[in-house]
Structure formats: C-alpha cells, structure tokens
Amino acid sequence: MSRPDRDAIHVSGIPGGVTRLPPGGLAVIVGAMKLPLALVLLLATAPLAAETVVVNDQVQLRATGLEMPVKGSTMSAVETRFGAPRTRHAAVGEPPITRWDYDGFSVYFEHQHVVHSVATGG
C-alpha cells in the first residue's frame, strides 16, 4: 500500500492543508529539535536550591549554593552522600513523613524517599 503523504505535514488553516517537505526534511526538523529538548530536560532535572529571606516585610528567595539531596533519593543514598544526620526525627502521620536535620538543611522523606530538602540558614 502506497502512502503518498508520508513526507507531508498536515496543517489546518492552510488551503489544501498539506505542506510537502523535501526528501529528508522531516529528519532535519527532528534533528534540529534534539539539542533544545536536551537542554530543557537538563535544566528541569538540575537541583535548584534557594532560601527564603524577608526584607522590609517582603518575602524573597535567594540561591543558597548549598548542595542538598534531590527529590526521589533514598534514605541510604542520602546517608552515604551526606553522612549521618545531626538529628533523626521520628516518622509522623500517614504516609509516614520523616525529617533528618543536617548543618544548614533539613531533608523530608515520605517512606524511604526524599520529598523535600530545605535550607535552614543554620
């Protein structure tokens, strides 16, 4: 079965609704999209940290530059990377939420996985 429109882009609102691409044109478009997509994904997964600062009764965020555990890390991975916490608080509620305190930040776990890391300013 022949597919005459396999190299065509169907566009609504244009008379005829089909724009023909030169041979390999779709591959060029897809190839050109790979780098921007990779950059977006890289930035979306980069750990970002900020601390809340109150100036003149205005809440502002300031980057901490402090390395903290990322969401989804396990308790064992956090302890391996950052050492034993200064304080381990007992789990509270359902699902169980546990807090570990380190110098400068606290880590919140749901079951065995990080849900938040918070700079404490200490």
PyMOL CGO cylinders between C-alpha atoms (Angstrom):
from pymol import cmd
from pymol.cgo import CYLINDER

trace = [
    CYLINDER, 0.00, 0.00, 0.00, 1.42, 3.33, -1.05, 0.3, 1, 1, 1, 1, 1, 1,
    CYLINDER, 1.42, 3.33, -1.05, 1.44, 6.28, 1.39, 0.3, 1, 1, 1, 1, 1, 1,
    CYLINDER, 1.44, 6.28, 1.39, 1.69, 9.42, -0.74, 0.3, 1, 1, 1, 1, 1, 1,
    CYLINDER, 1.69, 9.42, -0.74, 1.50, 11.74, 2.31, 0.3, 1, 1, 1, 1, 1, 1,
    CYLINDER, 1.50, 11.74, 2.31, 4.20, 10.04, 4.41, 0.3, 1, 1, 1, 1, 1, 1,
    CYLINDER, 4.20, 10.04, 4.41, 6.59, 13.01, 3.98, 0.3, 1, 1, 1, 1, 1, 1,
    CYLINDER, 6.59, 13.01, 3.98, 3.90, 15.64, 4.36, 0.3, 1, 1, 1, 1, 1, 1,
    CYLINDER, 3.90, 15.64, 4.36, 2.93, 17.78, 7.32, 0.3, 1, 1, 1, 1, 1, 1,
    CYLINDER, 2.93, 17.78, 7.32, -0.79, 18.29, 7.61, 0.3, 1, 1, 1, 1, 1, 1,
    CYLINDER, -0.79, 18.29, 7.61, -1.58, 21.86, 8.62, 0.3, 1, 1, 1, 1, 1, 1,
    CYLINDER, -1.58, 21.86, 8.62, -5.06, 23.14, 9.36, 0.3, 1, 1, 1, 1, 1, 1,
    CYLINDER, -5.06, 23.14, 9.36, -5.95, 26.62, 8.19, 0.3, 1, 1, 1, 1, 1, 1,
    CYLINDER, -5.95, 26.62, 8.19, -3.81, 26.43, 5.05, 0.3, 1, 1, 1, 1, 1, 1,
    CYLINDER, -3.81, 26.43, 5.05, -5.57, 25.88, 1.72, 0.3, 1, 1, 1, 1, 1, 1,
    CYLINDER, -5.57, 25.88, 1.72, -5.07, 22.23, 0.88, 0.3, 1, 1, 1, 1, 1, 1,
    CYLINDER, -5.07, 22.23, 0.88, -3.94, 21.54, 4.45, 0.3, 1, 1, 1, 1, 1, 1,
    CYLINDER, -3.94, 21.54, 4.45, -0.74, 19.78, 3.37, 0.3, 1, 1, 1, 1, 1, 1,
    CYLINDER, -0.74, 19.78, 3.37, 2.79, 21.14, 3.11, 0.3, 1, 1, 1, 1, 1, 1,
    CYLINDER, 2.79, 21.14, 3.11, 5.29, 18.96, 1.27, 0.3, 1, 1, 1, 1, 1, 1,
    CYLINDER, 5.29, 18.96, 1.27, 8.80, 18.66, 2.62, 0.3, 1, 1, 1, 1, 1, 1,
    CYLINDER, 8.80, 18.66, 2.62, 11.85, 17.98, 0.52, 0.3, 1, 1, 1, 1, 1, 1,
    CYLINDER, 11.85, 17.98, 0.52, 13.34, 14.47, 0.89, 0.3, 1, 1, 1, 1, 1, 1,
    CYLINDER, 13.34, 14.47, 0.89, 14.79, 14.13, 4.38, 0.3, 1, 1, 1, 1, 1, 1,
    CYLINDER, 14.79, 14.13, 4.38, 13.10, 17.35, 5.50, 0.3, 1, 1, 1, 1, 1, 1,
    CYLINDER, 13.10, 17.35, 5.50, 11.36, 15.76, 8.47, 0.3, 1, 1, 1, 1, 1, 1,
    CYLINDER, 11.36, 15.76, 8.47, 14.64, 14.26, 9.67, 0.3, 1, 1, 1, 1, 1, 1,
    CYLINDER, 14.64, 14.26, 9.67, 16.20, 17.76, 9.58, 0.3, 1, 1, 1, 1, 1, 1,
    CYLINDER, 16.20, 17.76, 9.58, 13.36, 19.18, 11.70, 0.3, 1, 1, 1, 1, 1, 1,
    CYLINDER, 13.36, 19.18, 11.70, 13.57, 16.33, 14.24, 0.3, 1, 1, 1, 1, 1, 1,
    CYLINDER, 13.57, 16.33, 14.24, 17.36, 16.62, 14.38, 0.3, 1, 1, 1, 1, 1, 1,
    CYLINDER, 17.36, 16.62, 14.38, 17.16, 20.36, 14.99, 0.3, 1, 1, 1, 1, 1, 1,
    CYLINDER, 17.16, 20.36, 14.99, 14.80, 19.79, 17.92, 0.3, 1, 1, 1, 1, 1, 1,
    CYLINDER, 14.80, 19.79, 17.92, 17.09, 17.36, 19.79, 0.3, 1, 1, 1, 1, 1, 1,
    CYLINDER, 17.09, 17.36, 19.79, 19.52, 19.91, 21.26, 0.3, 1, 1, 1, 1, 1, 1,
    CYLINDER, 19.52, 19.91, 21.26, 16.88, 22.35, 22.61, 0.3, 1, 1, 1, 1, 1, 1,
    CYLINDER, 16.88, 22.35, 22.61, 14.92, 19.41, 24.05, 0.3, 1, 1, 1, 1, 1, 1,
    CYLINDER, 14.92, 19.41, 24.05, 18.05, 18.02, 25.72, 0.3, 1, 1, 1, 1, 1, 1,
    CYLINDER, 18.05, 18.02, 25.72, 18.81, 21.44, 27.24, 0.3, 1, 1, 1, 1, 1, 1,
    CYLINDER, 18.81, 21.44, 27.24, 15.27, 21.80, 28.59, 0.3, 1, 1, 1, 1, 1, 1,
    CYLINDER, 15.27, 21.80, 28.59, 15.42, 18.32, 30.14, 0.3, 1, 1, 1, 1, 1, 1,
    CYLINDER, 15.42, 18.32, 30.14, 18.84, 19.01, 31.66, 0.3, 1, 1, 1, 1, 1, 1,
    CYLINDER, 18.84, 19.01, 31.66, 17.68, 22.27, 33.25, 0.3, 1, 1, 1, 1, 1, 1,
    CYLINDER, 17.68, 22.27, 33.25, 14.47, 20.67, 34.50, 0.3, 1, 1, 1, 1, 1, 1,
    CYLINDER, 14.47, 20.67, 34.50, 16.41, 17.98, 36.36, 0.3, 1, 1, 1, 1, 1, 1,
    CYLINDER, 16.41, 17.98, 36.36, 19.10, 20.24, 37.81, 0.3, 1, 1, 1, 1, 1, 1,
    CYLINDER, 19.10, 20.24, 37.81, 18.79, 20.60, 41.56, 0.3, 1, 1, 1, 1, 1, 1,
    CYLINDER, 18.79, 20.60, 41.56, 17.87, 24.13, 42.48, 0.3, 1, 1, 1, 1, 1, 1,
    CYLINDER, 17.87, 24.13, 42.48, 18.19, 25.46, 46.00, 0.3, 1, 1, 1, 1, 1, 1,
    CYLINDER, 18.19, 25.46, 46.00, 17.06, 28.73, 47.46, 0.3, 1, 1, 1, 1, 1, 1,
    CYLINDER, 17.06, 28.73, 47.46, 16.50, 30.16, 50.89, 0.3, 1, 1, 1, 1, 1, 1,
    CYLINDER, 16.50, 30.16, 50.89, 13.64, 32.41, 51.91, 0.3, 1, 1, 1, 1, 1, 1,
    CYLINDER, 13.64, 32.41, 51.91, 14.69, 35.86, 53.06, 0.3, 1, 1, 1, 1, 1, 1,
    CYLINDER, 14.69, 35.86, 53.06, 12.40, 38.53, 54.49, 0.3, 1, 1, 1, 1, 1, 1,
    CYLINDER, 12.40, 38.53, 54.49, 13.45, 42.10, 53.65, 0.3, 1, 1, 1, 1, 1, 1,
    CYLINDER, 13.45, 42.10, 53.65, 11.21, 45.04, 54.64, 0.3, 1, 1, 1, 1, 1, 1,
    CYLINDER, 11.21, 45.04, 54.64, 8.32, 42.62, 55.23, 0.3, 1, 1, 1, 1, 1, 1,
    CYLINDER, 8.32, 42.62, 55.23, 8.76, 41.21, 51.70, 0.3, 1, 1, 1, 1, 1, 1,
    CYLINDER, 8.76, 41.21, 51.70, 9.50, 37.51, 51.20, 0.3, 1, 1, 1, 1, 1, 1,
    CYLINDER, 9.50, 37.51, 51.20, 12.30, 36.95, 48.69, 0.3, 1, 1, 1, 1, 1, 1,
    CYLINDER, 12.30, 36.95, 48.69, 14.21, 33.89, 47.51, 0.3, 1, 1, 1, 1, 1, 1,
    CYLINDER, 14.21, 33.89, 47.51, 17.98, 33.76, 47.38, 0.3, 1, 1, 1, 1, 1, 1,
    CYLINDER, 17.98, 33.76, 47.38, 20.01, 30.91, 45.92, 0.3, 1, 1, 1, 1, 1, 1,
    CYLINDER, 20.01, 30.91, 45.92, 21.90, 29.05, 48.66, 0.3, 1, 1, 1, 1, 1, 1,
    CYLINDER, 21.90, 29.05, 48.66, 24.59, 27.34, 46.61, 0.3, 1, 1, 1, 1, 1, 1,
    CYLINDER, 24.59, 27.34, 46.61, 24.33, 24.57, 49.21, 0.3, 1, 1, 1, 1, 1, 1,
    CYLINDER, 24.33, 24.57, 49.21, 24.35, 21.01, 47.93, 0.3, 1, 1, 1, 1, 1, 1,
    CYLINDER, 24.35, 21.01, 47.93, 21.31, 19.13, 49.21, 0.3, 1, 1, 1, 1, 1, 1,
    CYLINDER, 21.31, 19.13, 49.21, 19.68, 15.77, 48.42, 0.3, 1, 1, 1, 1, 1, 1,
    CYLINDER, 19.68, 15.77, 48.42, 17.40, 15.70, 45.39, 0.3, 1, 1, 1, 1, 1, 1,
    CYLINDER, 17.40, 15.70, 45.39, 13.80, 14.55, 45.31, 0.3, 1, 1, 1, 1, 1, 1,
    CYLINDER, 13.80, 14.55, 45.31, 13.47, 10.78, 44.94, 0.3, 1, 1, 1, 1, 1, 1,
    CYLINDER, 13.47, 10.78, 44.94, 16.79, 9.90, 46.59, 0.3, 1, 1, 1, 1, 1, 1,
    CYLINDER, 16.79, 9.90, 46.59, 16.62, 7.06, 49.10, 0.3, 1, 1, 1, 1, 1, 1,
    CYLINDER, 16.62, 7.06, 49.10, 17.49, 7.37, 52.79, 0.3, 1, 1, 1, 1, 1, 1,
    CYLINDER, 17.49, 7.37, 52.79, 20.51, 5.14, 52.31, 0.3, 1, 1, 1, 1, 1, 1,
    CYLINDER, 20.51, 5.14, 52.31, 21.75, 7.22, 49.35, 0.3, 1, 1, 1, 1, 1, 1,
    CYLINDER, 21.75, 7.22, 49.35, 21.37, 10.43, 51.39, 0.3, 1, 1, 1, 1, 1, 1,
    CYLINDER, 21.37, 10.43, 51.39, 23.27, 8.96, 54.32, 0.3, 1, 1, 1, 1, 1, 1,
    CYLINDER, 23.27, 8.96, 54.32, 26.00, 7.65, 52.01, 0.3, 1, 1, 1, 1, 1, 1,
    CYLINDER, 26.00, 7.65, 52.01, 26.40, 11.04, 50.30, 0.3, 1, 1, 1, 1, 1, 1,
    CYLINDER, 26.40, 11.04, 50.30, 25.93, 13.42, 53.26, 0.3, 1, 1, 1, 1, 1, 1,
    CYLINDER, 25.93, 13.42, 53.26, 26.79, 11.25, 56.26, 0.3, 1, 1, 1, 1, 1, 1,
    CYLINDER, 26.79, 11.25, 56.26, 24.71, 10.60, 59.35, 0.3, 1, 1, 1, 1, 1, 1,
    CYLINDER, 24.71, 10.60, 59.35, 22.23, 13.39, 60.13, 0.3, 1, 1, 1, 1, 1, 1,
    CYLINDER, 22.23, 13.39, 60.13, 22.71, 15.53, 63.23, 0.3, 1, 1, 1, 1, 1, 1,
    CYLINDER, 22.71, 15.53, 63.23, 19.13, 14.66, 64.30, 0.3, 1, 1, 1, 1, 1, 1,
    CYLINDER, 19.13, 14.66, 64.30, 16.68, 11.99, 63.11, 0.3, 1, 1, 1, 1, 1, 1,
    CYLINDER, 16.68, 11.99, 63.11, 13.07, 12.81, 63.91, 0.3, 1, 1, 1, 1, 1, 1,
    CYLINDER, 13.07, 12.81, 63.91, 10.53, 10.00, 64.24, 0.3, 1, 1, 1, 1, 1, 1,
    CYLINDER, 10.53, 10.00, 64.24, 8.09, 9.45, 61.39, 0.3, 1, 1, 1, 1, 1, 1,
    CYLINDER, 8.09, 9.45, 61.39, 4.75, 11.27, 61.71, 0.3, 1, 1, 1, 1, 1, 1,
    CYLINDER, 4.75, 11.27, 61.71, 1.38, 10.66, 60.00, 0.3, 1, 1, 1, 1, 1, 1,
    CYLINDER, 1.38, 10.66, 60.00, 0.26, 8.51, 57.11, 0.3, 1, 1, 1, 1, 1, 1,
    CYLINDER, 0.26, 8.51, 57.11, 2.08, 8.26, 54.80, 0.3, 1, 1, 1, 1, 1, 1,
    CYLINDER, 2.08, 8.26, 54.80, 4.96, 8.45, 57.27, 0.3, 1, 1, 1, 1, 1, 1,
    CYLINDER, 4.96, 8.45, 57.27, 6.98, 11.67, 56.94, 0.3, 1, 1, 1, 1, 1, 1,
    CYLINDER, 6.98, 11.67, 56.94, 10.46, 11.62, 58.48, 0.3, 1, 1, 1, 1, 1, 1,
    CYLINDER, 10.46, 11.62, 58.48, 12.80, 14.59, 58.92, 0.3, 1, 1, 1, 1, 1, 1,
    CYLINDER, 12.80, 14.59, 58.92, 16.57, 14.47, 59.12, 0.3, 1, 1, 1, 1, 1, 1,
    CYLINDER, 16.57, 14.47, 59.12, 18.46, 17.58, 60.16, 0.3, 1, 1, 1, 1, 1, 1,
    CYLINDER, 18.46, 17.58, 60.16, 21.93, 18.39, 58.86, 0.3, 1, 1, 1, 1, 1, 1,
    CYLINDER, 21.93, 18.39, 58.86, 24.00, 21.53, 59.39, 0.3, 1, 1, 1, 1, 1, 1,
    CYLINDER, 24.00, 21.53, 59.39, 22.40, 24.07, 57.05, 0.3, 1, 1, 1, 1, 1, 1,
    CYLINDER, 22.40, 24.07, 57.05, 19.48, 21.99, 55.74, 0.3, 1, 1, 1, 1, 1, 1,
    CYLINDER, 19.48, 21.99, 55.74, 16.74, 19.50, 56.60, 0.3, 1, 1, 1, 1, 1, 1,
    CYLINDER, 16.74, 19.50, 56.60, 15.59, 16.58, 54.48, 0.3, 1, 1, 1, 1, 1, 1,
    CYLINDER, 15.59, 16.58, 54.48, 11.98, 15.34, 54.45, 0.3, 1, 1, 1, 1, 1, 1,
    CYLINDER, 11.98, 15.34, 54.45, 11.23, 11.74, 53.48, 0.3, 1, 1, 1, 1, 1, 1,
    CYLINDER, 11.23, 11.74, 53.48, 7.98, 10.01, 52.59, 0.3, 1, 1, 1, 1, 1, 1,
    CYLINDER, 7.98, 10.01, 52.59, 8.56, 6.37, 53.43, 0.3, 1, 1, 1, 1, 1, 1,
    CYLINDER, 8.56, 6.37, 53.43, 12.18, 5.93, 52.27, 0.3, 1, 1, 1, 1, 1, 1,
    CYLINDER, 12.18, 5.93, 52.27, 12.38, 8.66, 49.58, 0.3, 1, 1, 1, 1, 1, 1,
    CYLINDER, 12.38, 8.66, 49.58, 13.22, 12.37, 49.67, 0.3, 1, 1, 1, 1, 1, 1,
    CYLINDER, 13.22, 12.37, 49.67, 10.25, 14.64, 49.02, 0.3, 1, 1, 1, 1, 1, 1,
    CYLINDER, 10.25, 14.64, 49.02, 11.91, 17.97, 50.00, 0.3, 1, 1, 1, 1, 1, 1,
    CYLINDER, 11.91, 17.97, 50.00, 15.27, 19.39, 51.04, 0.3, 1, 1, 1, 1, 1, 1,
    CYLINDER, 15.27, 19.39, 51.04, 15.08, 22.75, 52.80, 0.3, 1, 1, 1, 1, 1, 1,
    CYLINDER, 15.08, 22.75, 52.80, 17.88, 25.19, 53.64, 0.3, 1, 1, 1, 1, 1, 1,
    CYLINDER, 17.88, 25.19, 53.64, 17.58, 26.12, 57.32, 0.3, 1, 1, 1, 1, 1, 1,
    CYLINDER, 17.58, 26.12, 57.32, 20.01, 29.02, 57.38, 0.3, 1, 1, 1, 1, 1, 1,
    CYLINDER, 20.01, 29.02, 57.38, 21.94, 27.41, 60.20, 0.3, 1, 1, 1, 1, 1, 1,
]
cmd.load_cgo(trace, "trace")
